[in-house]
Amino acid sequence: MLLDTPSLYFRAFFGVPESVTAPDGTPVNAVRGLLDMIARLVQDRAPGRLVCCMDADWRPEFRVAAIPSYKAHRVADDGGDQTPDALGAQLPVIDAVLDAVGLARAGVPGYEADDVIGTLAVRGKTDGPVDIVTGDRDLFQLADDAGPVAVLYTARGVRNLQIMGEKEIAAKYAIPGGAYADYATLRGDPSDGLPGVPGIGDKTAAALVTRFGSVAGIRAALADGTTEGFPAGARRRLEAAGDYLAAAETVVRVVTDIDDPVLAVLDDRLPSGPRDPAALVELADRWGLHSPVNRLLHALARDGADL
């Protein structure tokens, strides 16, 4: 099980009231919400291995160099991202609690959590099924019915996961199940600052990907002068967006081959008990986390004792 941890803690932060605080009044809504999500996922899905994938770089330079608008609207005045202060203060607590519990955390400098997930999913599917937990549709591109790799989509909450494989993606978007990245490239994604091809909406994007198979196939058809298979006006729009289409692959495609020692030595076995019980007790006391920590510990080991 690969967790898109930033997606989950943002969901927790906005889904759990900030009135949920530590004894000193500091908000811990994101921490509590994330721990309860992980407990529910472990209880319901029973993974043997689990990695909390992290953003070591939320806006990698290689993607910005390709398309400067990538996530540009999220850049704060200080150059960082626009994470709410009340959430930012909880991130070190999240890291410390996950480490004390013994859940693997993985982030690689220069890459987003999506890229860590992509790399671990490709590696992991050789050993058995892989579940990717995220609220980000970008990761639909990793779905692989042969793996199998399934995306557990959290839009309706962790208790109502949508299991998205290639068949489900094909049914929902009317595209080949493995072509979500190409579809997203064409239609764009304003939430990531990805412009898409002007004048190409969902239906046209789906028709183009179905006809040509991929953005590479579309570009090849443009290059060799093919006119058949293009909806009215689409060929002209695609030709005008040639530079964008050439650059977008770097931005949209999740990296699946990160070569980094952090991932090579990762111990992703699910712990049956906390790695550092003393540290976990101290964290639970300081931040008022005994209830969610105990729920997580019981999910990890059904007969486990409370802190």
C-alpha positions in Angstrom: 0.0 0.0 0.0 1.4 3.3 -1.1 0.0 6.4 0.5 -0.1 9.8 -1.2 0.5 11.3 2.3 0.3 15.0 1.3 -3.1 14.3 -0.3 -4.3 12.6 2.8 -3.1 15.1 5.4 -4.6 18.0 3.3 -7.9 16.1 3.3 -7.6 15.6 7.0 -6.8 19.2 7.7 -9.8 20.5 5.8 -12.1 17.7 6.9 -11.4 17.7 10.7 -12.2 21.0 12.6 -9.3 23.1 13.8 -11.0 23.0 17.2 -9.4 19.6 17.6 -6.3 20.6 19.5 -3.4 19.5 21.7 -3.5 20.2 25.4 -1.7 23.5 24.8 -4.3 24.6 22.2 -2.3 23.8 19.1 -4.4 22.4 16.3 -3.7 18.7 15.6 -6.7 18.1 13.3 -4.5 17.0 10.4 -2.4 14.6 12.6 -5.5 13.0 14.1 -7.3 12.7 10.8 -4.3 11.2 9.0 -3.7 8.6 11.8 -7.4 7.6 11.7 -7.2 7.3 7.9 -4.2 5.0 8.0 -5.9 2.9 10.8 -9.0 2.5 8.6 -7.0 1.6 5.5 -4.9 -1.0 7.4 -8.0 -2.4 9.0 -10.0 -2.6 5.8 -7.3 -3.5 3.3 -4.9 -5.5 5.5 -1.7 -4.7 3.5 1.5 -6.5 4.3 3.7 -3.6 3.4 3.0 0.2 3.5 4.9 3.3 2.6 3.9 6.9 3.5 5.2 8.7 0.4 6.1 12.3 0.8 6.8 15.5 -1.2 10.6 16.2 -0.8 10.0 18.8 -3.6 6.4 19.9 -4.2 7.3 21.7 -7.4 10.4 20.0 -9.0 12.6 22.1 -11.2 12.5 19.7 -14.1 8.7 20.2 -14.3 8.9 24.0 -13.9 11.6 24.1 -16.6 9.3 22.3 -19.0 6.2 24.3 -18.2 6.8 27.4 -16.0 3.1 27.7 -15.1 3.3 24.3 -13.3 1.8 25.0 -9.8 2.8 28.7 -10.1 -0.4 29.8 -8.6 0.4 28.0 -5.4 3.8 29.7 -4.8 3.8 31.8 -1.7 5.6 35.2 -1.3 8.6 33.4 0.2 8.9 31.0 -2.7 7.4 28.1 -0.8 4.0 26.6 -1.2 0.8 28.1 0.2 0.4 25.5 3.0 -1.8 27.0 5.7 0.2 27.9 8.8 -1.9 25.7 11.0 -1.2 22.7 8.8 2.5 23.5 8.3 3.0 23.4 12.0 1.6 19.9 12.2 3.9 18.3 9.5 6.8 17.7 11.8 4.5 16.1 14.3 3.1 13.8 11.5 6.7 12.8 10.6 7.6 12.1 14.2 4.5 10.0 15.0 4.9 7.9 11.8 8.5 7.3 12.6 7.8 6.3 16.2 5.0 3.9 15.1 7.4 2.4 12.6 5.7 3.2 9.3 8.0 3.7 6.4 8.3 7.3 5.1 9.9 7.9 1.7 10.7 11.2 0.0 13.4 11.9 -2.5 15.0 15.3 -3.1 13.9 16.8 -6.4 10.8 14.6 -6.7 7.1 14.7 -5.7 5.3 12.0 -3.7 3.7 11.0 -7.0 7.1 10.1 -8.4 8.0 8.0 -5.3 4.7 6.3 -5.6 5.2 5.6 -9.3 8.7 4.1 -8.7 7.6 1.9 -5.8 4.4 0.8 -7.7 6.4 -0.4 -10.6 8.8 -2.2 -8.4 6.2 -3.6 -6.0 3.9 -5.1 -8.5 6.4 -7.8 -9.3 5.8 -9.1 -5.8 2.0 -8.9 -5.7 -1.0 -6.4 -5.8 -0.3 -2.7 -5.1 -2.9 -0.3 -3.7 -2.3 3.5 -4.2 -4.3 5.7 -1.9 -4.8 9.2 -3.2 -7.2 12.0 -3.8 -5.2 13.0 -6.9 -6.5 11.8 -10.3 -3.0 12.3 -11.8 -2.1 8.9 -10.3 -4.8 7.2 -12.3 -2.1 6.8 -15.0 -0.4 4.1 -12.8 -3.5 1.8 -12.8 -2.5 -1.5 -14.2 -4.9 -4.4 -14.2 -2.2 -6.9 -15.1 -0.1 -5.8 -12.1 -2.4 -5.4 -10.5 -2.0 -1.8 -9.4 -5.2 -0.2 -8.2 -5.8 3.4 -7.2 -8.0 3.8 -4.2 -9.5 7.2 -4.8 -10.5 9.1 -1.7 -12.8 11.8 -3.2 -15.7 10.3 -1.2 -13.7 9.6 1.9 -11.6 6.7 3.1 -14.7 4.8 4.2 -16.1 5.0 0.6 -13.0 4.4 -1.5 -13.5 4.3 -5.3 -11.3 1.5 -6.6 -10.0 2.6 -10.0 -8.3 0.1 -12.3 -7.9 0.4 -16.0 -11.5 -0.9 -16.6 -13.0 1.7 -14.3 -10.9 4.5 -15.8 -12.0 3.4 -19.3 -15.6 3.3 -18.3 -15.6 6.7 -16.5 -13.6 8.7 -19.1 -14.3 6.8 -22.4 -10.6 6.3 -23.0 -8.2 3.4 -23.1 -7.6 2.5 -19.4 -3.8 3.1 -19.6 -4.1 6.5 -21.3 -5.1 8.8 -18.5 -1.9 10.8 -18.6 -2.4 11.6 -22.3 -6.1 12.5 -21.7 -5.0 14.9 -18.9 -2.3 16.4 -21.1 -4.9 17.4 -23.7 -7.6 18.7 -21.5 -5.3 20.3 -18.9 -5.6 20.6 -15.1 -6.0 24.2 -13.7 -5.3 23.0 -10.2 -1.7 22.2 -11.3 -1.3 25.1 -13.6 -1.4 22.7 -16.6 -3.0 24.7 -19.5 -4.0 21.9 -21.8 -4.7 22.5 -25.4 -7.1 25.5 -25.8 -10.4 24.5 -27.3 -9.9 20.8 -26.4 -12.4 19.6 -23.8 -13.1 16.3 -22.1 -15.0 14.7 -25.0 -12.6 15.8 -27.7 -9.6 14.7 -25.6 -11.2 11.3 -25.1 -11.9 11.0 -28.8 -8.4 11.9 -29.8 -6.8 9.5 -27.3 -9.1 6.7 -28.3 -8.3 7.3 -32.0 -4.5 7.9 -31.8 -3.7 6.0 -28.6 -1.5 8.6 -27.0 -0.1 12.2 -27.3 2.9 10.7 -29.1 0.5 9.1 -31.6 -1.3 12.4 -32.1 2.0 14.3 -32.6 3.1 11.6 -35.1 -0.2 12.0 -37.0 0.3 15.8 -37.1 3.9 15.4 -38.3 3.0 13.1 -41.2 0.0 15.2 -42.4 -2.7 12.8 -41.4 -6.1 14.5 -41.4 -8.4 11.6 -40.7 -9.6 11.0 -37.1 -9.4 14.6 -36.0 -12.7 16.2 -34.7 -13.6 19.5 -36.4 -11.0 22.2 -35.6 -9.0 19.9 -33.4 -6.0 19.5 -35.8 -5.5 23.2 -36.1 -5.7 23.6 -32.3 -3.2 20.8 -31.7 -0.8 22.2 -34.3 -0.9 25.6 -32.5 -0.1 23.8 -29.2 2.8 21.9 -30.6 5.4 23.3 -28.1 3.1 22.6 -25.2 2.5 19.0 -26.3 6.3 18.5 -26.6 6.9 19.8 -23.1 3.9 18.4 -21.3 5.1 14.8 -21.2 7.8 15.7 -18.7 5.3 17.4 -16.4 2.3 15.0 -16.6 4.1 11.7 -16.6 4.8 10.3 -13.1 8.5 9.2 -12.8 8.7 5.5 -12.3 12.4 4.9 -12.2 13.9 7.1 -9.5 17.4 5.8 -8.7 18.0 6.7 -5.1 19.4 4.7 -2.1 16.6 5.8 0.1 14.2 3.7 -1.9 16.6 0.9 -2.4 16.9 0.2 1.4 13.4 1.0 2.4 11.9 -1.3 5.0 8.2 -1.2 4.2 7.1 -4.1 6.2 4.0 -3.3 8.3 5.0 -3.2 12.0 3.1 -5.2 14.5 4.0 -2.8 17.3 5.6 0.7 17.7 9.3 1.1 16.7 9.9 3.5 19.5 7.3 3.1 22.3 8.8 5.7 24.6 8.9 8.4 21.9 5.3 7.5 20.9 4.1 7.9 24.4 5.8 11.2 24.7 4.3 12.4 21.4 0.8 11.2 22.4 1.0 12.9 25.7 2.3 16.2 24.3 -0.1 16.5 21.4 -3.1 14.7 22.9 -3.0 11.8 20.4 -3.7 8.8 22.6 -7.0 7.9 21.0 -5.9 8.0 17.3 -2.5 6.4 18.1 -4.2 3.5 19.9 -6.7 3.1 17.0 -3.7 2.8 14.7 -1.8 0.4 16.9 -4.9 -1.8 17.2 -5.3 -1.9 13.4 -1.6 -2.9 13.1 -2.0 -5.6 15.7 -5.5 -6.5 16.6 -4.5 -7.8 20.0 -2.0 -5.0 20.6 -2.1 -3.2 23.9 -2.9 0.5 24.3 -0.2 3.0 25.1 
